[in-house]
């Protein structure tokens, strides 16, 4: 179980060209408060492109609002 003082969050990385979420990573929000952009390999395009940070829980994984 994670500690309450844990500052690392799970983020999803979305391709700028294909808009697919292929990679997940963790990030320390105290050290890097800005959005993360990484150059990763896209198997669909078969080349390296830039992936940007989004929330991990998107779409149907997101909890319904009450």
Secondary structure, 3 states (H helix, E strand, C coil): CCCCCCCEEEEEEEECCCCCEEEEEEEECCCCCCCCEEEEEECCCCEEEEEEEEECCCHHHCCCCC
